[in-house]
Amino acid sequence: MTPDLTVAQQAALTSGRDFWQTKPDEAAGLPAITVTDGPHGVRLQADPRVMLRGRPATCFPPAVASAATWDPELLRRMGEALGQECRALGVAVLLGPGVNLKRSPLGGRNFEYFSEDPLLAGTLAAAWVQGLQSRGVGASLKHYAVNSQETDRMRVSAEVDERTLREMYLRAFQRVVTQARPWTVMCAYNKVNGEYASQHHWLLTQVLRDEWGFDGVVVSDWGAVADRVAAVAAGLDLTMPGPDDAGDQRLADAVASGRLPAARLRQAAGRVAALVRKSPAPGGPGYDQAAHHALAREIASRAIVLLKNEGGLLPLDPSPAGSLAVIGEFGRTPRYQGGGSSQITPSRLDDALTGIIAGTQAEVSFAPGYLVAESPSEQRVAAADGVGGPADQDRDLLAEAVALARGCDTALVFVGSLHETEGADAAGLDLSPVHQELIRQVAAANPRTVVVLSNGGVLRTAPWDEAVPAIVEGWLLGQAGGGAIADVLFGRVNPSGRLAETIPLRLSDHPSYLDFPGEHGHVRYGEGLFVGYRGFDARDQPVGYPFGFGLSYTTFSYGPASATVLAAAEGRPDGIEVRVPVTNTGDRDGREVVQLYVSLPGSRVSRAPRELKAFASVPVAAGATAEVTLTVPREDLAYWDTRVNRWVVEGGAYHCAVGSSSRDLRAVAVTEVAGDDARVPLTADSTLGEWLDDPRGAGLVADALTGTQDGTPDSGYGDPALLVLLRGIPLARLALFPGSPLTPEVVAALVAAASR
Ligand code: BGC
């Protein structure tokens, strides 16, 4: 705390000095600290006049790729490396990670976010934060909360019911806050259920601090504060960017007039001061650029997802025999990150063509195949747009590429989305017509065609999938992606990346389709809990490639699974433990991402058919068997019960299915879990059914129902056929029926007895 600061000094501390620095207060011994983007590199602006150009730094794979590793250990190492770069560049807080759910595949910042699943997003982000903060640099968990679209992002109200909020959209934030204790949390631009996130007391104070125990600084997203007094009152500490002298003055005035509690401003300033005090002094040691580039390559190679590999076309034989055609400008000019605030100036940049030439003695030739458009408007295209033919220039490049493909043993076609950026959602999920045509014609000319994709948001493969035997999903892989692609193509790395989001067959199949991106300032999260694979599974819909999917150059078989309920022990909460042996049945060392999906058939509440509850990326040598143990803390089995306003574990037989993807489940074990005692108070407004389903209520109401306890004749209300009809009626309403044995007096007595 900073008790000696005047109100004016306190107010001044709660807004920035400029775009990237906090305000110093020399008298109080507080220097300015530097914060900067994030999340997959350090974007320290080199020149204040040039917004998006930073000093060179390692551009690690953006979250769309790092998530596909399903490996928290890699994320922790990325965090550590970023921490070192921050220290070297004098940055105290790195603005990331972003854990908003990929609600729609059209989300413009999906390349900066991890997944459509909150457990995967939260687990990976927590590891990243732990790695970063272990180097004495703070994280800024963003964008809190429900910032899952770019359309009207500064104003739109995301309308979400509380259970969905808790279980889906807040869950990753909760995991990171409680497990990794980020120094700061960044509040989102948008409104949540009608209130700006920046002035949302329930989000910023009740949930974040009172429930989750967050003790760091809540910082605004850049320009997110509409009313600074309201925001600080709700729990915001630091407004960015600055300066905002007029706002500082308004805060001081609000304290003077009693509109803002003095203690709240003192607390906000105290938190900013504490952040400054724990920040490292600028001038840290340098870092090993080559080692960080190598780490970026390792993560990128582990992020690549092999979607299709008919006839074992991949890996390619690197020996001198044969010739390879590399086709597509993205093979030479990589797409390696998205646009906007996360754009890093890479310390070096590898392209796939160079990596391929270096990786083989075969003859490699190149044809660009298409022009790379400069225009950001040419994003992934809507299906309806996919009808246009190539322009003249493209037609020539296409013909040249097809001729090259025809004369080579194998054709590698590099295509992808043309541009993705913060600030704009995508128009569709399809490759541009030019890229689709290139795939079709090359595949027709050469049956050994491999498609390599570069994209930050989901691209559907359905329109051309059948035409090619092999597809490599190469995301946006950061500065070392070119070498990583070569590593996978030649089998130096056996692919183990898995989809962190579903690839739909059609956009209109997607659970979010009818309610994205909303209109006139509102977006209704109509699919509720059924985000991503949860929605596809609930409707038993076919998909292009399911959540969790990814092939390997080897094969794995699963033995029988066992599941046991564990009691809490030192260092471990109670929960379920699932064990399964996994054998590498091929002749190559590999890595299997073992996934555990839990269901509760017959649950009394609405649930997805299965939910990811644990996973592990496990190396298994050829022919070897790994005994894999996955644990689910009991709290992760809970649903949010809006009747009692808390997390509740429903008792029952939990089905624990382990497998290779959400739709490739290989073994199931069932275990009985005792439920929480979450009795909902019985009132006169509770229905007869609710009374009868409650162990205590059933006993009380049964006698009253027949009305025979005082010697009067049986009213017939106990008749099972009639009970079906009556079950849905609240007791107070039943009491209004003439002849009902449940008179108002009887109901009052029942309620009194039930609450004793
Ligand atoms: C973005 C944040 C970013 C901030 C600072 C905002 O536009 O939403 O993610 O950290 O700018 O660049």
Residues whose N, C-alpha, C, O or C-beta is under 5 A from the ligand:
A	BS01	BGC	D37 L95 D221 W222 S341
